[in-house]
Amino acid sequence: MGLFGWPKVPRLEELRNAWFDAEDHATRRAVAAEMQVLAIDEVTYVPLGSYRSYTALRSDLTDRVTGLPLYWGIRRSS
């Protein structure tokens, strides 16, 4: 049962539990494929946009955390 605003798809919840209970990789893979088909059929979410962060950095900087523009630990190389 989903919270307010969240989709309510009982079969998807059953498949999620089956995925966690699966004993081997092949079973998980089959359950995951069925989950994806069901999610597409039920339209559990609609993406409303995307966010892209562009970052330009100097070539002499090291120890930067990749991904989001996080700048702790960054330093100039010697």
N, CA, C and O atoms as CSV, one atom per row, in Angstrom:
chain,resi,resn,atom,element,x,y,z
A,1,MET,N,N,0.854,-1.168,0.000
A,1,MET,CA,C,0.000,0.000,0.000
A,1,MET,C,C,0.899,1.230,0.000
A,1,MET,O,O,1.719,1.403,0.902
A,2,GLY,N,N,0.749,2.076,-1.001
A,2,GLY,CA,C,1.577,3.259,-1.106
A,2,GLY,C,C,1.041,4.420,-0.285
A,2,GLY,O,O,-0.146,4.470,0.041
A,3,LEU,N,N,1.911,5.335,0.040
A,3,LEU,CA,C,1.509,6.558,0.720
A,3,LEU,C,C,0.786,7.465,-0.257
A,3,LEU,O,O,0.745,7.185,-1.455
A,4,PHE,N,N,0.214,8.552,0.247
A,4,PHE,CA,C,-0.486,9.499,-0.596
A,4,PHE,C,C,0.434,9.970,-1.722
A,4,PHE,O,O,1.551,10.425,-1.475
A,5,GLY,N,N,-0.042,9.857,-2.943
A,5,GLY,CA,C,0.736,10.290,-4.091
A,5,GLY,C,C,1.615,9.207,-4.694
A,5,GLY,O,O,2.161,9.400,-5.780
A,6,TRP,N,N,1.767,8.077,-4.021
A,6,TRP,CA,C,2.582,6.994,-4.535
A,6,TRP,C,C,1.689,5.969,-5.213
A,6,TRP,O,O,0.531,5.818,-4.824
A,7,PRO,N,N,2.192,5.266,-6.210
A,7,PRO,CA,C,1.359,4.273,-6.906
A,7,PRO,C,C,1.011,3.092,-6.010
A,7,PRO,O,O,1.788,2.712,-5.134
A,8,LYS,N,N,-0.148,2.524,-6.235
A,8,LYS,CA,C,-0.582,1.331,-5.512
A,8,LYS,C,C,-0.728,0.207,-6.522
A,8,LYS,O,O,-1.740,0.111,-7.215
A,9,VAL,N,N,0.275,-0.632,-6.600
A,9,VAL,CA,C,0.288,-1.764,-7.524
A,9,VAL,C,C,0.644,-3.004,-6.706
A,9,VAL,O,O,1.822,-3.330,-6.558
A,10,PRO,N,N,-0.365,-3.699,-6.175
A,10,PRO,CA,C,-0.083,-4.858,-5.313
A,10,PRO,C,C,0.778,-5.925,-5.980
A,10,PRO,O,O,1.627,-6.524,-5.321
A,11,ARG,N,N,0.578,-6.173,-7.266
A,11,ARG,CA,C,1.372,-7.195,-7.962
A,11,ARG,C,C,2.851,-6.807,-7.982
A,11,ARG,O,O,3.725,-7.667,-7.876
A,12,LEU,N,N,3.122,-5.523,-8.118
A,12,LEU,CA,C,4.506,-5.049,-8.115
A,12,LEU,C,C,5.146,-5.275,-6.748
A,12,LEU,O,O,6.323,-5.626,-6.665
A,13,GLU,N,N,4.390,-5.080,-5.696
A,13,GLU,CA,C,4.892,-5.357,-4.344
A,13,GLU,C,C,5.176,-6.850,-4.171
A,13,GLU,O,O,6.181,-7.223,-3.565
A,14,GLU,N,N,4.305,-7.698,-4.696
A,14,GLU,CA,C,4.531,-9.147,-4.626
A,14,GLU,C,C,5.813,-9.530,-5.359
A,14,GLU,O,O,6.601,-10.340,-4.873
A,15,LEU,N,N,6.008,-8.937,-6.531
A,15,LEU,CA,C,7.212,-9.238,-7.304
A,15,LEU,C,C,8.465,-8.731,-6.593
A,15,LEU,O,O,9.509,-9.383,-6.627
A,16,ARG,N,N,8.362,-7.591,-5.963
A,16,ARG,CA,C,9.505,-7.062,-5.218
A,16,ARG,C,C,9.896,-8.031,-4.104
A,16,ARG,O,O,11.078,-8.320,-3.916
A,17,ASN,N,N,8.913,-8.529,-3.371
A,17,ASN,CA,C,9.189,-9.496,-2.311
A,17,ASN,C,C,9.744,-10.797,-2.882
A,17,ASN,O,O,10.624,-11.415,-2.284
A,18,ALA,N,N,9.229,-11.212,-4.040
A,18,ALA,CA,C,9.743,-12.428,-4.689
A,18,ALA,C,C,11.194,-12.239,-5.110
A,18,ALA,O,O,11.989,-13.177,-5.049
A,19,TRP,N,N,11.540,-11.028,-5.538
A,19,TRP,CA,C,12.922,-10.751,-5.931
A,19,TRP,C,C,13.847,-10.890,-4.730
A,19,TRP,O,O,14.923,-11.479,-4.837
A,20,PHE,N,N,13.433,-10.349,-3.583
A,20,PHE,CA,C,14.252,-10.473,-2.379
A,20,PHE,C,C,14.360,-11.923,-1.905
A,20,PHE,O,O,15.393,-12.327,-1.371
A,21,ASP,N,N,13.300,-12.701,-2.098
A,21,ASP,CA,C,13.285,-14.087,-1.640
A,21,ASP,C,C,13.920,-15.059,-2.620
A,21,ASP,O,O,14.097,-16.231,-2.286
A,22,ALA,N,N,14.269,-14.610,-3.820
A,22,ALA,CA,C,14.816,-15.503,-4.848
A,22,ALA,C,C,16.138,-16.116,-4.381
A,22,ALA,O,O,16.960,-15.461,-3.740
A,23,GLU,N,N,16.310,-17.375,-4.720
A,23,GLU,CA,C,17.492,-18.112,-4.282
A,23,GLU,C,C,18.695,-17.955,-5.220
A,23,GLU,O,O,19.841,-18.054,-4.784
A,24,ASP,N,N,18.429,-17.709,-6.513
A,24,ASP,CA,C,19.542,-17.645,-7.459
A,24,ASP,C,C,19.385,-16.453,-8.409
A,24,ASP,O,O,18.348,-15.791,-8.457
A,25,HIS,N,N,20.442,-16.216,-9.147
A,25,HIS,CA,C,20.494,-15.071,-10.059
A,25,HIS,C,C,19.475,-15.195,-11.189
A,25,HIS,O,O,18.866,-14.199,-11.581
A,26,ALA,N,N,19.286,-16.381,-11.708
A,26,ALA,CA,C,18.353,-16.579,-12.827
A,26,ALA,C,C,16.922,-16.236,-12.407
A,26,ALA,O,O,16.182,-15.617,-13.172
A,27,THR,N,N,16.538,-16.632,-11.208
A,27,THR,CA,C,15.196,-16.322,-10.720
A,27,THR,C,C,15.037,-14.824,-10.512
A,27,THR,O,O,14.011,-14.252,-10.881
A,28,ARG,N,N,16.046,-14.181,-9.922
A,28,ARG,CA,C,15.997,-12.728,-9.732
A,28,ARG,C,C,15.873,-12.009,-11.068
A,28,ARG,O,O,15.131,-11.035,-11.201
A,29,ARG,N,N,16.598,-12.497,-12.035
A,29,ARG,CA,C,16.562,-11.870,-13.353
A,29,ARG,C,C,15.177,-11.983,-13.984
A,29,ARG,O,O,14.687,-11.023,-14.579
A,30,ALA,N,N,14.550,-13.135,-13.860
A,30,ALA,CA,C,13.208,-13.339,-14.419
A,30,ALA,C,C,12.181,-12.469,-13.695
A,30,ALA,O,O,11.311,-11.876,-14.333
A,31,VAL,N,N,12.277,-12.390,-12.376
A,31,VAL,CA,C,11.358,-11.552,-11.596
A,31,VAL,C,C,11.569,-10.086,-11.950
A,31,VAL,O,O,10.598,-9.344,-12.095
A,32,ALA,N,N,12.814,-9.657,-12.092
A,32,ALA,CA,C,13.104,-8.265,-12.441
A,32,ALA,C,C,12.533,-7.908,-13.813
A,32,ALA,O,O,12.017,-6.807,-14.005
A,33,ALA,N,N,12.624,-8.828,-14.754
A,33,ALA,CA,C,12.066,-8.577,-16.087
A,33,ALA,C,C,10.550,-8.414,-16.010
A,33,ALA,O,O,9.983,-7.539,-16.664
A,34,GLU,N,N,9.902,-9.250,-15.217
A,34,GLU,CA,C,8.446,-9.129,-15.053
A,34,GLU,C,C,8.077,-7.821,-14.339
A,34,GLU,O,O,7.066,-7.195,-14.657
A,35,MET,N,N,8.906,-7.420,-13.376
A,35,MET,CA,C,8.668,-6.149,-12.683
A,35,MET,C,C,8.746,-4.970,-13.660
A,35,MET,O,O,7.936,-4.046,-13.589
A,36,GLN,N,N,9.700,-5.007,-14.549
A,36,GLN,CA,C,9.862,-3.907,-15.498
A,36,GLN,C,C,8.686,-3.832,-16.460
A,36,GLN,O,O,8.202,-2.743,-16.766
A,37,VAL,N,N,8.222,-4.985,-16.939
A,37,VAL,CA,C,7.058,-4.998,-17.830
A,37,VAL,C,C,5.836,-4.441,-17.107
A,37,VAL,O,O,5.094,-3.633,-17.667
A,38,LEU,N,N,5.629,-4.868,-15.876
A,38,LEU,CA,C,4.487,-4.399,-15.093
A,38,LEU,C,C,4.586,-2.897,-14.815
A,38,LEU,O,O,3.584,-2.186,-14.895
A,39,ALA,N,N,5.772,-2.417,-14.491
A,39,ALA,CA,C,5.955,-0.987,-14.217
A,39,ALA,C,C,5.651,-0.147,-15.453
A,39,ALA,O,O,5.081,0.939,-15.339
A,40,ILE,N,N,6.025,-0.635,-16.627
A,40,ILE,CA,C,5.722,0.084,-17.867
A,40,ILE,C,C,4.226,0.041,-18.153
A,40,ILE,O,O,3.646,1.049,-18.554
A,41,ASP,N,N,3.599,-1.106,-17.952
A,41,ASP,CA,C,2.159,-1.238,-18.205
A,41,ASP,C,C,1.324,-0.395,-17.249
A,41,ASP,O,O,0.315,0.183,-17.652
A,42,GLU,N,N,1.735,-0.322,-15.987
A,42,GLU,CA,C,0.958,0.398,-14.969
A,42,GLU,C,C,1.297,1.884,-14.894
A,42,GLU,O,O,0.580,2.640,-14.239
A,43,VAL,N,N,2.357,2.310,-15.537
A,43,VAL,CA,C,2.838,3.699,-15.506
A,43,VAL,C,C,2.954,4.170,-14.052
A,43,VAL,O,O,2.193,5.026,-13.600
A,44,THR,N,N,3.924,3.592,-13.332
A,44,THR,CA,C,4.088,3.905,-11.918
A,44,THR,C,C,4.689,5.282,-11.664
A,44,THR,O,O,4.583,5.805,-10.555
A,45,TYR,N,N,5.313,5.871,-12.668
A,45,TYR,CA,C,5.808,7.238,-12.538
A,45,TYR,C,C,5.946,7.851,-13.922
A,45,TYR,O,O,6.043,7.144,-14.926
A,46,VAL,N,N,5.952,9.165,-13.957
A,46,VAL,CA,C,6.133,9.895,-15.204
A,46,VAL,C,C,7.258,10.900,-14.970
A,46,VAL,O,O,7.096,11.820,-14.168
A,47,PRO,N,N,8.385,10.747,-15.645
A,47,PRO,CA,C,9.471,11.701,-15.453
A,47,PRO,C,C,9.065,13.069,-16.005
A,47,PRO,O,O,8.618,13.179,-17.147
A,48,LEU,N,N,9.222,14.089,-15.200
A,48,LEU,CA,C,8.804,15.427,-15.595
A,48,LEU,C,C,9.953,16.322,-16.033
A,48,LEU,O,O,9.744,17.492,-16.355
A,49,GLY,N,N,11.130,15.794,-16.047
A,49,GLY,CA,C,12.269,16.598,-16.470
A,49,GLY,C,C,13.564,15.935,-16.068
A,49,GLY,O,O,13.578,14.814,-15.561
A,50,SER,N,N,14.632,16.630,-16.297
A,50,SER,CA,C,15.933,16.102,-15.916
A,50,SER,C,C,16.813,17.244,-15.434
A,50,SER,O,O,16.511,18.416,-15.660
A,51,TYR,N,N,17.873,16.899,-14.788
A,51,TYR,CA,C,18.795,17.888,-14.254
A,51,TYR,C,C,20.199,17.481,-14.661
A,51,TYR,O,O,20.591,16.326,-14.490
A,52,ARG,N,N,20.931,18.396,-15.181
A,52,ARG,CA,C,22.301,18.120,-15.573
A,52,ARG,C,C,23.188,19.226,-15.022
A,52,ARG,O,O,22.896,20.410,-15.191
A,53,SER,N,N,24.240,18.845,-14.382
A,53,SER,CA,C,25.170,19.804,-13.796
A,53,SER,C,C,26.453,19.819,-14.620
A,53,SER,O,O,27.160,18.815,-14.702
A,54,TYR,N,N,26.737,20.931,-15.208
A,54,TYR,CA,C,27.961,21.070,-15.990
A,54,TYR,C,C,29.039,21.694,-15.112
A,54,TYR,O,O,28.794,22.696,-14.440
A,55,THR,N,N,30.219,21.106,-15.117
A,55,THR,CA,C,31.304,21.593,-14.289
A,55,THR,C,C,32.581,21.614,-15.113
A,55,THR,O,O,32.913,20.643,-15.792
A,56,ALA,N,N,33.276,22.712,-15.048
A,56,ALA,CA,C,34.581,22.813,-15.694
A,56,ALA,C,C,35.626,23.014,-14.602
A,56,ALA,O,O,35.452,23.855,-13.720
A,57,LEU,N,N,36.694,22.257,-14.660
A,57,LEU,CA,C,37.740,22.340,-13.651
A,57,LEU,C,C,39.089,22.466,-14.313
A,57,LEU,O,O,39.280,22.073,-15.464
A,58,ARG,N,N,40.008,23.014,-13.576
A,58,ARG,CA,C,41.376,23.119,-14.066
A,58,ARG,C,C,42.014,21.736,-14.135
A,58,ARG,O,O,41.629,20.830,-13.396
A,59,SER,N,N,42.971,21.583,-15.008
A,59,SER,CA,C,43.607,20.271,-15.181
A,59,SER,C,C,44.595,19.949,-14.063
A,59,SER,O,O,45.015,18.798,-13.942
A,60,ASP,N,N,44.979,20.931,-13.239
A,60,ASP,CA,C,45.958,20.659,-12.185
A,60,ASP,C,C,45.313,20.366,-10.827
A,60,ASP,O,O,45.989,20.448,-9.802
A,61,LEU,N,N,44.028,20.027,-10.800
A,61,LEU,CA,C,43.350,19.690,-9.551
A,61,LEU,C,C,43.288,18.173,-9.390
A,61,LEU,O,O,43.071,17.448,-10.361
A,62,THR,N,N,43.477,17.702,-8.167
A,62,THR,CA,C,43.430,16.269,-7.897
A,62,THR,C,C,42.496,15.978,-6.723
A,62,THR,O,O,42.047,16.887,-6.025
A,63,ASP,N,N,42.218,14.704,-6.528
A,63,ASP,CA,C,41.390,14.204,-5.421
A,63,ASP,C,C,39.961,14.727,-5.458
A,63,ASP,O,O,39.326,14.867,-4.412
A,64,ARG,N,N,39.450,15.015,-6.645
A,64,ARG,CA,C,38.057,15.451,-6.751
A,64,ARG,C,C,37.141,14.243,-6.720
A,64,ARG,O,O,37.428,13.227,-7.353
A,65,VAL,N,N,36.046,14.343,-5.993
A,65,VAL,CA,C,35.041,13.293,-5.944
A,65,VAL,C,C,34.250,13.363,-7.246
A,65,VAL,O,O,33.733,14.423,-7.600
A,66,THR,N,N,34.152,12.239,-7.964
A,66,THR,CA,C,33.423,12.242,-9.228
A,66,THR,C,C,31.918,12.229,-8.979
A,66,THR,O,O,31.465,11.815,-7.911
A,67,GLY,N,N,31.168,12.668,-9.935
A,67,GLY,CA,C,29.712,12.719,-9.813
A,67,GLY,C,C,29.248,14.150,-9.651
A,67,GLY,O,O,29.527,15.002,-10.494
A,68,LEU,N,N,28.545,14.409,-8.575
A,68,LEU,CA,C,28.060,15.761,-8.304
A,68,LEU,C,C,29.231,16.696,-8.052
A,68,LEU,O,O,30.307,16.242,-7.664
A,69,PRO,N,N,29.041,17.996,-8.265
A,69,PRO,CA,C,30.147,18.932,-8.036
A,69,PRO,C,C,30.409,19.136,-6.541
A,69,PRO,O,O,29.959,20.115,-5.945
A,70,LEU,N,N,31.139,18.199,-5.955
A,70,LEU,CA,C,31.518,18.266,-4.546
A,70,LEU,C,C,32.983,18.661,-4.484
A,70,LEU,O,O,33.819,18.067,-5.164
A,71,TYR,N,N,33.292,19.648,-3.681
A,71,TYR,CA,C,34.641,20.203,-3.729
A,71,TYR,C,C,35.442,19.994,-2.456
A,71,TYR,O,O,36.489,20.624,-2.302
A,72,TRP,N,N,35.002,19.134,-1.526
A,72,TRP,CA,C,35.845,18.906,-0.368
A,72,TRP,C,C,36.946,17.930,-0.730
A,72,TRP,O,O,36.744,17.004,-1.515
A,73,GLY,N,N,38.112,18.150,-0.146
A,73,GLY,CA,C,39.258,17.278,-0.412
A,73,GLY,C,C,39.993,17.592,-1.700
A,73,GLY,O,O,41.013,16.968,-1.992
A,74,ILE,N,N,39.500,18.542,-2.474
A,74,ILE,CA,C,40.136,18.853,-3.754
A,74,ILE,C,C,41.384,19.698,-3.479
A,74,ILE,O,O,41.382,20.540,-2.582
A,75,ARG,N,N,42.442,19.470,-4.252
A,75,ARG,CA,C,43.678,20.237,-4.052
A,75,ARG,C,C,44.415,20.349,-5.373
A,75,ARG,O,O,44.146,19.614,-6.323
A,76,ARG,N,N,45.330,21.265,-5.407
A,76,ARG,CA,C,46.170,21.414,-6.595
A,76,ARG,C,C,47.300,20.400,-6.553
A,76,ARG,O,O,47.886,20.148,-5.500
A,77,SER,N,N,47.601,19.822,-7.705
A,77,SER,CA,C,48.699,18.876,-7.751
A,77,SER,C,C,50.029,19.614,-7.694
A,77,SER,O,O,50.135,20.787,-8.052
A,78,SER,N,N,51.026,18.894,-7.236
A,78,SER,CA,C,52.344,19.515,-7.061
A,78,SER,C,C,53.106,19.570,-8.355
A,78,SER,O,O,54.234,20.062,-8.386
